[in-house]
Amino acid sequence: MNSINTMLSSFNDFLWVYVLIGPLLALGLYFSYKTKFVQFGYFKEMIRLLGDGFGKSSDTEDKKGKKGVSSFQAFCISTASRVGTGNITGVTMAIATGGPGAVFWMWLIAFIGSASSFVESTLAQIYKVKDGENFRGGPAYYMEKALGKKWMGILFSILITICFGFVFNSVQSNTVSQAFQGAFNFKASHMGILLAILTGLVIFGGVQRIAKVSEIIVPIFAMAYILVAILMICLNITSVPTLFKTIFQNAFGINQIAGGTLGAIILQGVKRGLFSNEAGMGSAPNAAATADVSHPVKQGLIQTLGVFTDTMLICTCTAFIILIAGNYTDATVNGIQLTQAALVSQFGPFGSYFIALCIFLFAFSSIIGNYYYGESNIEFIIPKNKIVMIIYRALVVGMVFFGALAKVSLVWTLADIFMAFMAILNLIAIALLGKISFAALEDYRNQKKKGIKEPVFYKDSIPGLQNIECWEESPFDEEAL
């Protein structure tokens, strides 16, 4: 077993170092340039759109009485998947393995990758399809409809179903079982059973139930975690300047270059950053496609905000907790237990209990978000097959239980490998289709310049678009204008 794990770990490092990191950063920079750095220029608009979507069922609810998934609910589904154990355990592992400098590279991948998130989520909205009263879509759909490569969509669907529905959900339950074992001496098997039951109750209720649960859980636990981190920072406010200095020194330090560890720092920061915020990976577009909005760019902007929420807020909170405590060099503890130890050093036993509760909510919200990504992609391969969907749901529940008992290192290595393959396929697709998102942004920008508060998209807003199902033709006679 050790030899298999070592072999998989080596293959994983090869994929990331020699295949993925370069294209990931290059495309993020290219998309940032082509969108005129949309992640910064439209930040105020992102906040406005998110606020407007809160409490609504959809953009068309008031006009047509429809009950769809709002932009805010779609944001919560994707954030539920993004904001999971990667925000606590992943960040902790990155610092323990790569040192404080890994935090800088997580920040950088968030800034650069957020442009990739905009492109992929806008594409998902443009090429979404009808699913009863709701919508579904994602990379598999734009691979088929825009590229004409259904085989590519099927391959991506298989990868994301295995990656999110099975492997990533094992990661989530694994971290929860460790956290509760450390805080309450709770048996892993008991936690596995509890999580499996709760998962089954939600995922058998469909996307509407997933949206409702995510809409409640995500804002509450995210704010609670941020507030505790802020309190810890305030209690150690004099250490903050040193903390930033340590991060930047280790990110570019001469000692790291001379010691040959700079590559490991960058690798850990990029890997854990991508695992956490999923920018460019092709996962968030599956949630973005569910939103009923008047213009695809709206959801592209909201999903861009999701990257900032994930990395710049939640991941940074974890990083500061670990660095302030200074226990990241302790080899006797790892993963979530290192974060628990950091909070215990500041708040006593409450710290351990709080992290256990937070990680439970983080992981559970991620499990149901991850499940939906698999469901949407199974529907792409085999539409409307109830038996297949029941089997998939049963397997997800089984993997949640299995993950609680599995070895930590093996689960995380498998997660990294599947994530790499997914990202490679999606990056190829969005590199070829990015111009469509750029044109959609230009259409949105032009309408805003004309004073239109809520821009509306039509399938002929971008000349030459084909295979568009969910957007109407423009009602205007262009020759008469």
Salt bridges, closest charged atoms under 4 A:
ASP13 OD1 - LYS271 NZ 3.69
GLU45 OE2 - ARG48 NH2 2.90
GLU45 OE2 - LYS448 NZ 3.38
ASP52 OD2 - ARG48 NH1 2.73
ASP59 OD1 - LYS56 NZ 3.77
ASP59 OD2 - LYS298 NZ 3.13
GLU61 OE2 - LYS67 NZ 3.21
ASP131 OD2 - ARG136 NE 3.71
ASP131 OD1 - LYS384 NZ 2.55
ASP292 OD2 - LYS66 NZ 3.46
GLU375 OE1 - ARG393 NH2 3.49
ASP416 OD2 - LYS271 NZ 3.56
ASP416 OD1 - ARG272 NH2 2.87
GLU442 OE1 - ARG445 NH1 3.07
ASP443 OD2 - HIS295 NE2 2.81
GLU454 OE2 - ARG48 NH1 2.91
GLU454 OE1 - LYS298 NZ 2.55
GLU469 OE2 - LYS145 NZ 2.63
